Amino acid sequence: MDKRKIEVFTAGCSICQPTVDMVKSMACAYCDVVVYNVTDPAQQEALTKAQAYGVSRLPSVAVNGKLLPCCQDIGVCETELRNAGVGQPL
């Protein structure tokens, strides 16, 4: 069975950590969570992916290749994560 791909973009800082924790706590067996630190030189693909998704603030979350609307305006919110299917079977 396929999994929902959840990509979390962070700066690897304490301000971003609560969002990482929230996404991980909401994730289920049908979720594949990947955390990207865009400031880590060892994660070069992180910055490339963030730019491709149009990430303009951190932290941000993309689900199945789409940046969540909340990440473009107010920041990550649990309601938007649930609306995107995080934590729910496919």
C-alpha positions in Angstrom: 0.0 0.0 0.0 1.2 3.5 -0.8 2.0 6.0 1.9 1.3 9.7 2.2 4.6 11.6 2.0 4.9 14.4 4.5 7.9 16.6 4.2 8.8 19.0 7.0 11.2 21.9 6.2 13.0 23.3 9.1 16.1 25.4 10.1 17.1 22.8 12.6 16.3 25.1 15.4 14.2 25.0 18.6 11.5 27.2 17.1 10.9 24.6 14.3 11.0 21.6 16.7 7.4 21.8 18.0 6.2 21.5 14.4 8.3 18.5 13.8 7.0 17.0 17.0 3.4 17.7 16.0 3.7 16.2 12.6 5.4 13.1 14.0 2.8 12.7 16.7 -0.1 13.0 14.2 1.5 10.6 11.7 0.1 7.1 11.3 1.2 3.9 9.6 0.2 5.4 6.2 2.4 8.4 6.7 6.1 8.7 5.6 7.6 11.7 7.4 10.8 13.2 6.1 12.4 16.2 8.0 14.6 18.5 5.9 17.0 20.9 7.6 17.6 23.6 4.9 20.6 25.0 6.8 22.4 21.7 6.9 25.1 21.5 4.2 24.8 17.7 4.2 21.2 18.0 3.1 21.7 19.8 -0.1 18.4 18.4 -1.5 16.5 20.1 1.3 17.1 23.6 -0.1 16.3 22.5 -3.6 13.0 20.9 -2.6 12.1 23.9 -0.5 12.7 26.2 -3.4 10.7 24.0 -5.8 7.7 24.0 -3.4 7.9 27.8 -2.9 8.7 27.6 0.8 9.1 31.2 2.1 9.0 30.6 5.8 10.2 27.9 8.2 8.9 25.6 9.4 6.8 24.5 6.5 5.1 21.2 5.6 4.3 19.7 2.2 2.0 16.7 1.8 2.3 14.5 -1.3 4.3 17.2 -3.1 2.1 20.2 -2.2 2.9 22.9 0.2 0.1 23.3 2.7 -1.8 26.6 2.4 -1.2 27.4 6.1 2.5 27.4 5.4 2.1 30.2 2.8 0.3 32.5 5.2 0.1 31.9 9.0 2.4 28.9 9.6 1.8 25.2 10.2 -1.5 24.4 11.9 -3.0 21.1 13.0 -6.3 21.7 11.1 -4.5 22.0 7.8 -2.4 18.9 8.5 -5.7 16.9 9.2 -7.3 18.4 6.1 -4.3 17.1 4.1 -4.9 13.6 5.5 -2.0 13.4 8.0 -2.7 10.6 10.5 -5.5 9.1 8.4 -5.5 5.9 6.3 -5.2 6.5 2.5 
